[in-house]
């Protein structure tokens, strides 16, 4: 295994684990997650709570395995765009800003996802074993990632509205 392959494996494992843990956290209290989403301006909050938990766990698992990596990265991009636009942008850059925290975390995760979409998963991946990694990376990976951003915009358009300031928690 070349050094870059080892680095891509470490990157995939870490971001995949982060996504899985976020999904588990959201899934632990679906009612609480739904209430929080409603307070941030999301409609259909029960559906969004379930989709949030399941998609974060699923996307993380795909990244860990290195399976359909560019598509998993696109899903992460969609998730981070929705989180940025609906919550984190209102608090500025820094993550320690309260009550909602800034966007440095979601932006960092989105950039890592972009790197994975462009560079591919590395040789220690299901994609490489299937011969897909060279097909789905590079400009194709960028296009797939852009599709994820478009999906995030679609989710925001369908389910989110900016809450009035008095409703924000």
GIRA-V299946 format. One record per helix or strand of 3 or more residues. SS is the DSSP state (@ for helix, = for strand). FROM is the first residue (numbers start at 0). TO is the last residue. Records with the same first field share a line. If there is no record, write none. Layout:
# GIRA-V299946
SS->FROM-TO + FROM-TO
This chain:
# GIRA-V299946
@->2-27 + 29-38 + 44-64 + 68-85 + 87-90 + 103-118 + 125-129 + 132-135 + 137-158 + 164-166
